[in-house]
């Protein structure tokens, strides 16, 4: 068996290439949109990719099934409950895909979504035959669990409430899928999920990328002995605010759509061209580091640093139907475009050529931003009577406490809840460590807030400095 796991840190996304060395037949499971890595490795191993299996309609990234189908001629497969708008092969519960000695077994595991499946990987057909004959020691190599079972967590069941499926209904299905399908596998079975720590598809995912059924049975809070009702309560509470782009990406994964060109960099634009596009409604997305952005950027730009969870947070503060003008460190323009394309944001109309030179030549188009240390925030809280402090963290983080008097507006909700804030009051934005607060502050500034600063080091620095915190009923929602 050829088995490769690909882990994309910036989206906490795992995908898989599974092939049979003797026949050269292979499948790819849950691919990212830029597919060159699968094509490269398949060629290196002498494999032909015949099928692309999607464990479900993903919400957190735009999958590469259409790109792989075009490049290889592979068929696209989903669980039989799926109904995409393009040709696909439905996979029934219990169906087996024989690649040679390697056999894949499909298990229907609804819960995260109605069409979710898991794929049991048998690396030896003889072992599968022994299992069919009742040999309890005959164990599969592993199981690709998609978003049904994570390491340390399970898939959140609340992402489809907007389309008429309740979180409680899906949580009941998830409980049954876990106990009737995945936990019936031998303890030695390796667990390969579609996501890891940092993903908004769960609330307490591990940094590990592989585990076993036995380890998860013993350590995963959601697999502890409990009733169905207790499970529903446990997995529906404390979830983060779903990123703004999730509904768009999930819908886009069901649709036929244009393919990604991984080699085509966005067009170079002059400053005048960039400003004209901005005046026409395009978002100027500055991908440089926060210190560079603060020192000088195009007036009205928003900042999401390329070094972090760039695409995810860009999807929180840019709407999917807006054109995007990039401002990048030279040489990173193509990367910035591809990473946006991974969540389905294809409306990149160009990038500002030589931004530093453009800013120096046109200082009237440039603005700088204010940043505060925790000592500076303490002083402002004492001296500025109408100071507005905004916490852009998620509910699970806020449970640890907030800066006293802070208003909690998670970053993923900031575009929709901006009206709750006063544009004329001096405003300080903070998050956990400082990355998201720069994003949030730039969004407020772009929307017309007159005096906005971000907190350097965030709540971690505030807490580490021994400053007072508010908890429970003292926290403003």
N, C-alpha and C positions, 0 to 999 in steps of 0.2 A: 504494500500500500504506500502511495505517496500522500502525505497529509501535511498541509501547510496552513498555519494560522497567520493572518495579517492583522496587526493591531495599529489602528490610526489614533494616536494619542489625542490629537486636537478635537476629536469627536467621541473619544472613548469607544470606538467601534471596532469590532472584530469580524473578520470575514474568513472564508475557508476555501481552499482548493483540495479536493479529494480525488485521487486517481488510482487506477489499477496498473501497476507497472507491466504486467504480463500482456494486457490488451491495449494499453495506451488510451483507455477511455477515462474521462474525468468529468466532474461537475464542479461548479463554483457556487458557494452558498453565501447569500447576503452581501453581494459585492458593493464596494464603494464605486462612485461614478467614474473616476479616472481609472481605467482598467489595464494600463500598460504593465503593471506588476504581475497580474494573472497571466497575461499573454507571454510575458518574458519567462516566467517559471514553468508554464506549461510546455513551452518550446524546449527549455533546458532539460526537462524530464521526458521529453518525447511523448507528451500527452495531447490528446484532442479534447477540447472542452465541448461536450455534447449537450449539456443542460445547465441552466442557471436556476437554482432553487431559491426562492424567497420564503423565509419562514413566516412572513406576514407583510402587510403594508407598513413600511417604516415611516415614522413621523419625524425622526430627528435627522435624517439625511435622505438625499435623493439617490436611489440605488442605481447601479450600473447595468441592470439587466438588459436594457435596450441597446446600450453600447456593446455589450458582450455578444448579444444575439447578432448584431450587425457585423461585428468583427469575425465571428467564428461560425455563424450559422446555427448556433445552439438554440434549443427550444427554451422557453421560459416556463417555469412551473411554480404553482402555488398550491396550497391546500384547496380542496374542492369547494370550500365555502367562499372562496375569493371570486370576485367578478371584475377583473381589470378591463380596460377599454381596448386592449390589444389581444392578439392571439396568445393563448397560453395552454399549457397542459395541466389539467386538474389532477392532484395527487390524493388518492383516497386513503383513509385510515387503514393501516396494515399493509399498504402496497409496498412492494419491494422493487428496488432498482438495482439490477445486477450489472456491475461494471466489469466483472470477471470473478476473481476470487473475492474481491471487495463487493459487499452488498450493503445498500442503504435501505433502511426500513422507516417508513413514514408513520408518525403517530400524531393524531389530531389532538392539539393541546390548547383549546381556546381559553381565553381569560384576559390576557393583555389586549388582544383583539379577537373578534369572533373567528377569523380565518387562520389563527396561529397554528403552526405545526412545529414539531421537533423531528430531528432526523437522527435515528440510531445508526451508528457506523459499525459494521462488522468487517474486520480486516481479513477474515478467513471464512469462506462459505462452509467449511467443515465444522467450524465452531457453531455457526448458526444452525446447522443441521442437528448437532448435539443438543442445542438449546430447544429446538422444536421437539426433540425426542424426550424432553423432560430432564436433561442433565442440568442441575442447579449450578454446577461449577462452570458452565459454558457462558462466559460473559462477553458482551460486545466490547469493542475497543473504546467507544465513547458515544456521546450523544450531543448533537448540536441543538441547543435549547432555544435559540433565538432570544426573544424577550420574555419567555415563559419563566425560566429559572436562571437567575444570575448567581454569581458567587457572593454569598452573604445577603441576598435579597431575591425578590421575585418582581416580575414586570408590573408596573402600576396599572390599575384597571380603570382609571378615571379619564383617559384622554379622549374618549369617544362620547362624552356626555353631550357634546354639542350636536351630535347626529342621532340622538334618540336612544342610545344605549346607556343605561345607568351604570355607575361604578359598582354598585352592589350586585347587579346582575352579572357583570363580568367577573367580579371577585368570587362569586359562587362557582362559576365555570372554572376559574383559575384553581380554586381549591381542589376541585374534582380532577382537573388535569394533572395537577402535581401528585395527588395521592393515588390516582388510578392508572396513570401512565408513566410518569418519571420515577416516582419512588418505588415502583415495582421492578425497576432495573437493579441488577446486582450492585452492591456497594462499591466494587472496584471499577465500575464504569466511569470513565473520565467525563467531566462536564465542561463543555465548550460553549459559553454564552455569546450573544451578539454584542454585549456592552460590558464596560467595566466602570471603575470609580470615576465620578464626574458626570456621568450621563444623567440626564433628567428623566430617563425612562424608569427610574427607581429612586429610592431615597437613601440606601446605605450599601451601595455596591462596593465590593472589595477591589483593591489594586491588583490582586492576582488575576491571571487570565485563564487559568485552568484549575479545576478541582476534581473531586469525585462525588458520586452520589452519596457515599458513606460519610465523607467530610461534611457535605451540606446537610445531610440528615442530622448530624450531631451538632452543627454550629449555626445554621441559618435560622434566624429568629422566626421566619415565616413557615418553617417546616417543623417547629416545635409542636409537641402534642397539644392540640386545641380543637375546639369545635368549629364547625363551619362558620357560625356566627362570630365567634371570637376572631377567626381568620379574617373575615370581611372587615371587622373593625380595625384590626392591626394593619392591614395593607391599604386601607383607604384614608388613614389619618396621617398627617405630617408630610404629605407630598409637597414638593416645591411647586411654584407657579410654573405651568407649562410654558416653555418659550413661545413667543408670538408666532414664529414661523411654522410650528409643528403642524397646524391644521393644513397649511398650504402644502408642505412637503408630503404629508400623508395623501392628500388629494392628488398631487402631481405624480406620485408613484403609481397611481391607478391609471394614469392617462398616457396616451401616445404623445410624444413631445420631441423637440429637436435634440439631436445628439451633441455631446460635448466634444469640442476639438481641443485636445490637451496641448497642442503645439502652438496655437494661435494666441499671441500676446495681445492685450487690449491696445487700441490705437493711442499714439502719443498726441496730447492736446497742448495748445498754448494756454497761457493764463486767461486770455480773453475768451478763448473757446470754452474753457472750463467754467468761467463765470457766466457766460451766456447760457450754458446748459443748466447751471445752478439756478439762474433766474427763471428758467423754464420749468423748474420743478425737480431737477435731478438732485440727489443727495451727494454731497462731497464727503467721501469716506476716507479719512486720513488713517493710514495703517502704521504710522511710525510710533516709536515709543512715547510714553506719556511725557517724558522730560523734553523731548524734541517738539512735541505738539504744543506743550505749554509755552515754550520759548518763542513760538511763532507759527501760525497756521493761517490758511485762507479763512477769512471771516465767514462764519456760518457753517464751517465744517464740523463733522462729528468724528470722534476718535475711537477706534477699536484697534489696539495694537496687534500686529501680526504674530507676535511671539506668544500670545495666549490662546484662549479658546475663541479665536477670531470669528469664524463663521457662525458659531452658535450665538455669540453676543451681537454680532452684526444683525442676525435674524431677529433679535429682540428689539432693535431700535431703527431698523430700516424695513419699510413695508415691501412685500414681494413685487408690487406693481410699480415701484419707483425705479427710474434710471439711476445709475450709480457712476460717479466719477471718482476714480481712485487717486489718492496721493500716497506714494510709496517711496521707500528707500530705493535708489536705482538698482535694477536687477531683480526686484521682487514682484514686479507687476504681474507676471504670469502666475506665480504662486498665489497671489492675492485673488486673482480671477478664478483659478481652479478651486480654491478653498470655498469661495462663495458658491461656485457651481455645485459643490458637494451637498448643499442644502437646497439647490434648485434656483438660486438667485443668478440668473443669466443676463440680467439687464445692465451689464457693465459696458458703458459706452466709450470708455477711454480712460487714460491716466494722464495726470499733469506731468509734462516733460520737465526734467531738471527743476524740481520744486524749490530747492534752496536758492538757485539763481533767480527764479521767478519771484520769490518773496523779497530778495534783496533789491531787485529792480523795481518792485511795485510795493513799497512799504504801506501805501494807503489801503491795500487789499488785505493786509495782515493784522491779526489781533493776537494778544497774549492772554494767558489765563492765570488765575490766582490759585495757589495751592497752600494749604495750611498744615502745620504740624499739630500734634495733639495739644501741645502747650498753647499754640495759637488759637485752637478751637476753644480751649478752656477760657482763655482771655476774652474771646469774642462772645462767649455765652454770658460772661459777667458784665460786659460793657455794651453789647448791642441788644437793645430791649426787644426788637422785633425780629431777631434772628430766627431763621427757618432751617432746621436740621433734618435732612432726609436720609433715611436708611434704605438702601436698595438691595438688601440681602433677602434671602428666601425665608419662609416661616420656620423651618427647622433651625436655621442659624439665629434667627431673632429670639428663639426660645432660650438662648444662652444669655440674653440681656441686650439692652440697647443703650446708646448715649441718652441721658435723661432729656425728655422733651422731644425726642426725635419722632418724626412722622414716617411710618413704614410704607414704602411704595416699591415693591420688588421691581428690579430692572425689567423683567419680562412684561410688566404691566405699566411701565412708565408712560408709554405713548397714550394709552387709554385712560390713565388716571391723572395725567398732568393737570387737568382742570381742578383737582383738589388742592393744588398748591397756588401760592400767591406769587405772581411774576415780579412784583415790585419789592418784595422783601429780600434782604440779604440772605443768601442760601448757601449751606454747606452740605455736600453730598458725601456719604461714606459707605463702604462695603466691608468685607472682612479684611482684605489685605491691601486694597488700593487700586486694583485693576478695573473693577466694575464701576467704581466711583468716578473715575476719569470719563468713562463712557457716559454715565448718567449725567454728569455735570455738563458735558459737551452737548448733550441732547437738550437739556434745559436752556442752555445758552443759545443754541440754534433756534429754539422756540420763542425767544424774546425775553427770557429772564435777565434782569439787568445786572445782577451782582451774584455770581456763582463761583464757589471754590470747591475743590475736592480735598478730602482728608488724606494726607500722606500716611501710608501704613494702615489705614482703616481702623476698624474696631479692635483688631488684634493689638495695634499699637496703643489704643486708648486703654484697653484692659491691661496690657503689659505695663503701662505707666502708672497703674494704681488709681485711676480716676473713677469716680462713682458711676454706677450703672443702674438702669431701671429694669424692672422685670414684671411679668404678669400683667395686672390691671393697669400698671403705670405706663404701659407701652401703647402708643397711638397707632391704630391700624391704618 
